[in-house]
């Protein structure tokens, strides 16, 4: 698979993960009346989940973005 395509797909998947998880947490906090819509608490929620997603995506990137040549077993 093309390295550029794998990189774009990898980032896209992490953006979807971030948006889904942050939105679910935001919904829970809004329905629990912890904060109101368009408040600083809502911004902090999305920023915090965004930062956590960046850390996780960076840590796991080596597993998914490694060259196909390095994944193939040596054949002699």
N, C-alpha and C positions, 0 to 999 in steps of 0.2 A: 504494500500500500504506500502511496506517496507520502513522504514525511510531512510536507506542508498540509496535506489533507488531514493526516492524523493529528497534527497540532491544532488545526482549526476545530476539528471534531472534539478533541479533548477539552479545549477551552469552552466550546459550546455546551457540552454536557455539564461542566462545572457551573456555568452561568445558570442553566436550568435548575440544577441542584440548589444553588444559592437562592434563586428566586422562589422556588417551591418551599424550602425550609423556612426562609425568612418570612414569607407570606403567611404560612401556617402559624408561626409563632406570633406574628403581628395580629392575626385574626384572634388568637387566643387571648392576647393582652388587651385587644380592643373590646372583646365580648366580656372579659373579666373586669372591664372599666379601670384598668391600671393606668391608661393614658387615653387621650382623645386623638381623633384623626388630625393629621397635619401638625402634631406636636413634636417637640424635640425628642421625646421618648421614642416616637416612631422612627425618626431619623437614626437615632442611636441603635435601635434594633437592627435596622438594615445594614448600617455600617459595621456593627459588631459581627453579624453573620457573614458579611462580605469579607472581613478580615480573616475570620476563621476558615472560610472557604479558600482564600488565597493560600493560607498556610497548608491546608490539607492538599490542595491541588499541587503545590510545589513539592511537598513530601512524596506524593505518589507519582509524580511525572516521570521519574526514572523508569518505573515499571512499564508504563504505557507508551512512552515515546522513544524507547531504545531502538537502535537500528535493527532492522530485520537480520542483517548479517551477524550481529552479535548474539541473536537469539537462536540461530541455527546451530545444531551440534556439529562438532568437527567430524568430517568424513575423510578418511584416508584411503 
